[in-house]
Structures are given as structure tokens and as C-alpha cells.
Amino acid sequence: MSVSTEAGTPYTSIDSENISFFPTFFLVGAPRCGTTAMSKYLSKHPKICFSKPKEPHFFSILIKLLGQVNLERDYIQRFFFHRTDEHLVCGEGSVSYLYSEQALKTIINLNPDARFIVSVRNPVDMIYSYHARLLKLVEEDQQDFQVAWGLQEARARGEQLPRRCHDPDLFQYKEVGSLGKYLERLFELVGLDRVHVVVFDDFAKDTLSEYKKVLSFLSIEYDGRTEFPRKGKHETIRFRFLQRLLKRPPKRVANFLLTLQQQEKRKQKGKKNWWMRLRKTLIVKNRVREERKPLDDAMRKILIEAFRDDVKKLEVLLNRDFSHWMN
């Protein structure tokens, strides 16, 4: 069976003949809303197989680079090599899928019963944190968030983009923060019953309760987990060139290293090879933990007005009051 894609995309079809299985759920976003923490908790559940790494971005990014793909070889074997008969459900956590209608439609075509988990957050706080994340990943080159926000129109025209930019959409902060817009589209595509929404405020306040709700949504029994470790302070990097080399190597090198990594994990039953251990050590050594400067009050007011209508949409979709986000 081949799954055709919409006209105008860089790829044409997906060879899904004889695939061993397909993920049953997708944690699709949004960025900086607790998806990494949730994915770590889910990955430790003995009945859940979570992709390695957490965000393959297969249906939004990799598939465009590969062109025609063999689903078993390029996706299942690469990112779910650790699956066993003990796993009742399988999932992954590519937050880019929330913003890609093509990715969502492709997933639905491959698994009409797929379930989706979405995390939402006050977009003002989310976007400020998202900017810091892009800096850490050496995607963004504007240290000042206000400057980066002001460059959106120019960057949409392809101007003043960071060097080696691989996706100009990353810097459209207003669009990334418009969670109501994209949640509404997801509801329209798959229906309310196949989407579970986690509000970041609730997740931070009572992580156990939200974790149990996600397990219930996936029809998986609670595993007794009571500890939910959180990340520490805000992190920056010491050397941008080193971070780029480790996090954003050239495409051919990245693809080769990813393949090597998966092969070694299969041979060693999940153990990291020397390259991955060295890479991890260098990444850790290159981190600097510090408190980030609070968002300027004037800039906060600009963001509140920019997201006000979308937050109202989110309130209607979830039947929640988020007026405190807009204060």
C-alpha cells in the first residue's frame, strides 16, 4: 500500500507494505509546554514503547529529506527498535506535527484510529521560553527576544534569517504560540474523542493526576509512579560553535550518526556507543545554568494583545477560563 501526499510537497509516497506495526498515539505539542517531561514519564511505563529519540519529526521534516520512504526501514526500525511484546501501545512526541496539516493527514491515513495528546500553555510564557530554547539549539541568533519578535515579517519574506536556517517557520513566534488555531484544526481532523489536552498549569500543579489522565486516555493501567522529577534552572550555552556541531551537524553527517546510533543500540540492547557518550558529555559540559531575565512588562503587554483572540478561541474549545493568562 502506498499513501499519497498532497500536491506540492517534496515527497510523493510512503511504502507501507509489510510494516510490523504503527504508533497508536502521538504527543504532538506544543513546544515548551511540558511535552518532554510527559514523554519521559510515559517512556518509563513498562507497557508503553516511546520512540527514541522523543521527537523523530519524521512526518514533518525527515520525510521531505528522504523523498519516497519505506516506512518499516526508515521509521519503524529506526525509532522503535526497542519495542517488545510487553508493550501495549507505542507513541512518539514530535511537536512539529501540531503545525503540519500534511503530517497529521499522513498519520491519520496510516492509522485512522491514532490518538493525539496536546499540551497547551499561556502563549506569552510559552513563546518567551521557546525563544530561549531556539537560542540553546543555535537556531536563533537574536539574543534579544523583542528584536526576534520584531523580525517576524522580514523573516517570513526570507530576510534576516539566522545562518544555516533549515526552517524559516521556526521564527514565526506569533504562529507558534497560536495554540487555539492549531488545536481547532486537530479537532476538525480527528474529532474530540481522539484528542486529549493537557493544560500546563494543571500539569505543573498536580503532575500525578495529569499523568493518570493520559494513561486513561491511552487505555493503560497506572504503573504506580509517584515521583516526577523536573528540570532545574534555565540553561544557556558556553560555545555556540560547539553546540551547533553537536546539535546541528550537516545533514549527511546527522543522518549517518543517527543510523550508527540505532545500529549500536540494537547490538548493545539500548546502550550508547562511545560517540554518543562523548556527545552527551560535551553537551552537558557546554551548559550554563542561570536565571533568565524576566520578560519586560512592555513586551508582555504586546504579547498579551497579540494572543488575546487566540486564547479566547482556546477557552471555547476547552470550556476553560484562561483570563488570568491575559493579565
N, C-alpha and C positions, 0 to 999 in steps of 0.2 A: 504494500500500500504506500502511496506517496501522498503527502499532504501539500497541496499547492498553497502558495502565499499570494498576497495581494500584488497587483501590478505595480511596478516601480521600485520594488525592493531589490537589494543587491543579490539575493539568493532566489532560487526557483522552486526547489522541492526538498522534502525530507524523506529519505528512505527509511521507513519504519518496519520493514519486513523482519519477522522473527525476533522482535525485541523481547527481552526476558521479562520486563515489567516497565511501568511508567510511574513517576511520582504521583502520589494521591493528594498531596497538599503543597501549597506554595505560600511562603511568608513574603509577600510582595512589597512591603514598605510600611511606612515611609522612612527615609533616612533620618538618623538622629532621633528616633522615636522608641528606642529600646529593642529593636529587632535583633541586634547582635546578642544581647543578654538572653532574650527569649529563645533564640536558636541554640545557644549553649545549653540552656536548661533542657530543651527538648532533645538535644543530641545525646544527653546522658540517660535518657529514658531507655530501658532495655528493649522496649517494643517499638521504638522509633528509629528509623535509619535516616539521618540527616546528611545532606551532601557534604563532601569535603573537596574544596573549601565551602564555606557557608553561602557564598554568592558566586555561582558559576557565570551568571549573566549570559547564559547560553542562548536563550531565545531572543535576546535584545542586542547583544554585541557579538559574541563568538560566531553565531550562525551567519552573520554578514561577512565575517572574515573568511569563513570556510567555504562559502558558496553552497553547493549541494553537499548534504551531510548524510552520514549513516548514523542513525540515532543510537543504535546499540554501541557502536565503536566510539563515536565522538561525544556521547553524552552519558549513557548508562554506565559503560565500563570505566569511563574517565572519572566520573564524580560520585558514583555509587558502588565502587569496587568492594566496599566493606559490608555490603548488605548480606544478611544471613536469613535463614528460615525463621529465626526468632522474631524478626521484625515484622510487625503487622501493618505498618504504614511507612511510607517514605516521603520525604519532602526536601525542599531547598528554600533559600532565603534571598533571592535576588531582588533587591528593592527597585531596580530599574524597570521591572515588569509592570509596576503600577502605572508608569508613564507611557508605556508602549502598547498601544491597541493591537498592533500586529503580534507582539509576543503573547498577549493574552488570548487572542483568537487562535493562534497556533497551538497553544497549550490546550484550549478547550476542544479543538479539533482532534487532538491526540487523546485526550481524556475528558469526555463530556461530563464526567462526574467529579472532576477535580474540585478541591476546596481551596479557599483563599483566606489568608489571615492578613489583616491590615492593622497597623498601629498608627494612631494619629496623635498629634501634639499641638499645643499652641504654636502657630506658624511663626510668630515673632521669635520665640526662643529657639524653635527648630532651625530656622534659617541662619540665625547667628551661629549656632553650633555647627551647622552644615558648612558654613564658610570656613570655620576653623578646621574642620575635617579635610576640606579640599586643600588647605594650606599644608596640612600634615602629609597628605598624599602627593604633594608637589604638583597638584593640578592647577591650583590658583596661584597667581604671582602677585596679587594685590593684598598686602598685609592689612590695609585699612578697609574694613567692611563697607563703610559708607562709599568709598571710591568704587569698590567692586559692584555695589548695588547700582551706582550711577552709570556704570559701563554697560548695562544690560542691552540697551538699544543698539549701541555701537557693535557689541559682540554678536548680536542677532544678525547684523549685516556682515559679519565675518571680520570686523575690525578690532584691533587691540586685544586679540586673544593671546593667552599665555603661549609660550614656545612649546612646540610638540603637543599642542592640544589635539586630543583624539576625538573629543565630542563637545562641540560648542554649546550644546543644550545644558551641560553641567552648570553653566554660569548664568542661566536664566532663573535667578533666585525667586522671583515672583511666581513663576510657573511651578517650580519645585515645591513651593510652600502652599500651592492651591489644592489642598487635600480634599476639600469638598467636591471640587470639579472632577477629580480622578476617581474618588470613591463612588460618586454618582454614576460614572461610566461603567465601573466594575459591576455595580448593582444591575445596571441595564443589561450587561453582557451575560451574567451568570445567575442573577436572581438573589434575593436577600438570604435565602436559606443556605446558600453555599459560601457565604462570606461572614467571617467573624471579625469584629472590630475591637481592638484593644485601645483604650484611651490611656495615654502615657501617665496622666495624673493618677489614675486608678492603679496602674501597674507599679508606680513608684510608692504609692501609699500602702497597698496590700498585694505584694507580688504573688504570694501563695494563692490567693483567691483567683487572680487573673490567670495564673498558670493552670489551675484546676479547670477553669472555664475553657481554656484552649484544649486541654486533654479531652474534655467532654465533647467539644466540637468535633474532635478527631475520632471520637468513639474509642478512646484509650483509657484504661483504668489508671487511677492515680498511683504513682510509684512510691509514695511516702516521703518525697523530698521536702525538707523543711528549711534548708539553707540556700540562700540565693545571693551569692557574692556579687558585689558591684565593683565597677571600675573606680579608680581613685581620682586624683585631680586632673584637670585639663593638661594635655600634653602638647608640646611643640617639638621641633627637631633641632639638632645641633647643626648638621650639614645638609643642605638641600641637594647637593650633587650626589651624596651617598644615598640619601633617601630615594632619589629618582632611580638610581641604579638598582636598588633593592626592590622598590615597589613598582617602578615603571620602566623595566628594561625594554629594549627594542622588541617588536612583535615576534620576530622569528626566534629570538633568544627566549622570550617568555613562553612561547608555545613549546619549545624544546625542553625547557626546565620543568614545565608543568607535566609533560609526558614522562620525563625522567622521574619526577616526584611520584607520580601514580604507579609507575612500574616498580619503583623501590618499595613503596608501601605494600604492594601486593606480595612481593617477595619476603618482606620482613614483617608481614601482618600488622601494618599500620605504623611501624617505627620510621622515624625520619632519618634520611641518609645524611652523610656528612655535609653536603651542600646546604640542605635545609636547616640543619642545626647551626651552621655558621651564619646563614642568612638571618635566622631568628636572633642569634646573639648580637649581630651587628645592628639589627633593628632596635632591639632593647637598649643597647649602648647609645644609640643615636637619639633616644628620647630624653626630653627635659620636662619634668612635671612642674607646673606653676599655675597660679591662679590667673585666669584670663580677666582682662579689664571688662567691667560691666558694660552693657550696651548703653550708649549715650541716650539720654532722655529724649532729645530732639529726634534722633534717629528712630527710637522706639515709637514715637508718635507717627512718624512717616510710615512705618511698617504696619502699625495698627490700622491706619486708614487704607493702606494697600490691600490688606487681607480681610477687612471688615465684612464685605459682601460674601466672600467665600466661607468665612466662619459661620455666617448666618445659614448658608446652604448646608454646612455640616451639622448645624443644630437641628435642622429639619430632617435630614437623613437619619440621624441617630436619636432624635427626640430627646436631646440633651440641651442644657443651658450652659453655654460657654461664654457668657457675657463677661466673666472675670478675666478672660484672656484679653479682652479689649480695653482694659483699664490701664 
